[in-house]
């Protein structure tokens, strides 16, 4: 790492400052709720990662447990300017149906990114209920 480079956590903090709040613009008809889509999240997050020279990957992995290997997802964030790497792994539920497992993987990927970057979701339903208008800031991103 060069003397002038900043650390991994400072780069994550820089992204947190820039990304703003996410708008839940996708509908979940089953639960009659709104959510933000992982593809929109990645579309807006990727340029900020590139700007900070960070790479995030989310490979499917396995965790060895007393009852055998369990499916897991690992979020890996690496600083391309240095050697800093952080890994966080979450064990996934044991789901046999491939479509349900795919949905589960997407859900955990989305929430892992939301957690890692402390992303805020806009409380659009609550604001609508009390009749307030949304204040817009220059750095808010609609997801």
C-alpha positions in Angstrom: 0.0 0.0 0.0 1.4 3.4 -0.9 1.9 6.1 1.7 -0.9 8.2 0.1 -3.6 5.6 -0.1 -6.4 5.5 2.3 -7.7 2.4 4.1 -10.5 0.1 3.2 -12.8 1.4 5.9 -12.3 5.0 4.9 -13.2 4.0 1.3 -16.4 2.3 2.6 -17.2 5.5 4.6 -16.7 7.6 1.4 -19.2 5.4 -0.4 -21.6 5.7 2.5 -21.5 9.5 2.2 -22.2 9.5 -1.5 -24.9 6.8 -2.0 -27.8 8.5 -0.2 -31.1 6.8 0.5 -32.6 4.1 -1.6 -36.2 4.3 -2.8 -38.2 1.0 -2.5 -39.7 1.1 -6.0 -40.2 -2.6 -6.6 -43.5 -4.3 -5.6 -43.7 -7.6 -3.8 -47.3 -8.7 -4.5 -47.1 -11.7 -2.1 -46.4 -9.6 0.9 -48.0 -6.4 -0.5 -44.8 -4.4 0.2 -42.1 -2.5 -1.6 -38.4 -3.2 -1.8 -35.3 -2.1 -3.6 -34.0 -4.3 -6.3 -30.4 -5.8 -6.2 -29.8 -4.9 -9.8 -30.6 -1.3 -9.2 -28.4 -1.3 -6.1 -25.5 -2.8 -8.0 -25.9 -0.4 -10.9 -25.6 2.6 -8.5 -23.0 1.0 -6.2 -20.6 -0.1 -9.0 -19.4 3.3 -10.1 -18.7 4.3 -6.4 -16.8 1.1 -5.9 -14.7 1.8 -9.0 -14.1 5.4 -7.9 -12.8 4.1 -4.5 -10.9 1.2 -6.3 -12.8 -1.5 -4.4 -14.1 -4.8 -5.6 -17.0 -6.6 -4.0 -17.8 -10.2 -4.8 -20.5 -12.5 -3.3 -19.6 -16.1 -4.0 -21.7 -19.0 -2.8 -19.7 -21.0 -0.4 -20.2 -23.7 2.2 -19.7 -23.8 6.0 -18.7 -27.0 7.6 -21.0 -27.6 10.6 -21.5 -30.6 13.0 -24.3 -31.7 10.7 -22.4 -31.4 7.5 -21.7 -28.7 4.9 -24.2 -25.9 4.9 -24.7 -23.5 2.0 -23.5 -20.0 2.7 -22.9 -16.7 1.0 -19.7 -14.7 1.5 -19.3 -11.0 0.8 -15.7 -10.2 0.0 -14.5 -6.6 -0.3 -11.0 -5.9 -1.5 -9.0 -2.7 -1.8 -7.3 -2.8 -5.2 -4.7 -0.2 -4.1 -3.6 -2.2 -1.1 -3.8 -5.7 0.3 -6.8 -5.1 2.6 -9.5 -7.7 2.3 -12.6 -8.3 4.5 -14.8 -11.3 4.3 -18.2 -11.9 6.0 -20.1 -15.2 5.7 -23.7 -15.9 6.4 -25.1 -19.5 6.5 -28.2 -19.8 4.2 -31.3 -21.7 5.2 -31.5 -25.3 4.0 -33.9 -25.0 1.1 -34.3 -27.8 -1.5 -36.4 -26.0 -4.1 -33.9 -24.3 -6.6 -36.2 -21.3 -7.3 -36.8 -20.6 -3.6 -33.1 -21.0 -3.0 -32.3 -18.5 -5.8 -34.7 -16.0 -4.2 -33.1 -16.6 -0.8 -29.6 -16.0 -2.3 -30.7 -12.8 -3.9 -32.3 -11.6 -0.7 -29.1 -12.3 1.4 -26.9 -10.7 -1.2 -29.0 -7.5 -1.2 -29.1 -7.3 2.6 -25.4 -8.1 2.9 -24.6 -5.1 0.7 -27.2 -2.9 2.5 -25.6 -3.9 5.8 -21.9 -3.5 4.7 -22.5 0.0 3.3 -25.1 1.0 6.0 -27.5 1.9 3.3 -30.7 3.6 4.3 -34.0 2.7 2.7 -36.4 5.6 2.2 -39.5 5.2 4.4 -41.9 6.2 1.6 -44.9 4.4 3.0 -44.6 6.1 6.4 -44.1 9.5 4.8 -47.2 9.0 2.6 -49.3 8.0 5.6 -48.6 11.3 7.4 -48.9 13.4 4.2 -45.4 14.9 4.2 -43.7 15.6 0.9 -40.3 14.1 0.2 -37.3 16.4 0.6 -34.8 15.8 -2.1 -31.1 16.1 -1.7 -28.5 16.1 -4.5 -27.0 12.8 -3.5 -30.2 10.8 -3.0 -30.5 7.9 -5.4 -33.8 6.3 -6.3 -33.6 2.6 -6.4 
